[in-house]
Amino acid sequence: MSESIYVDDDSQYESILETQAPPQISNLRRRPVGHKKAKELKRKAVVKESSQDDKELKEIMRSYKDCMIENKDLKVMFKETATIQTPAKRRWVQQKQADIIEKSSSRLLNFEDEVYRLQPPEDDDF
């Protein structure tokens, strides 16, 4: 059998057969026992509950942000441009109104709807 040489920390040579596996490092993390196991399960439950709460809070904040944007858009849309005396501000409000109309019309044309899905031809002559 052939032999290979390994150097350890003490710079001494050891002779180990190539077919022999090197020593395994023991698993440092062991399973929790008794109250440690219960404590670990409780910690995992708290983390899971916290992540669920975070998701719910994120959803609430997103809907709140959407409402705030919609209210701001409505405020601009109800602005009477004839009463605005400054031409630059009037043009700005008119441009914002046009942008809001474009944004709302693009939302109405949701291309994920069934109406807009392209269907393959029904007569397959393959």
Beta strands, then each sheet from edge to edge (+ up, - down):
strand 1: 3-7
strand 2: 13-17
sheet 1: 1+ 2-
end
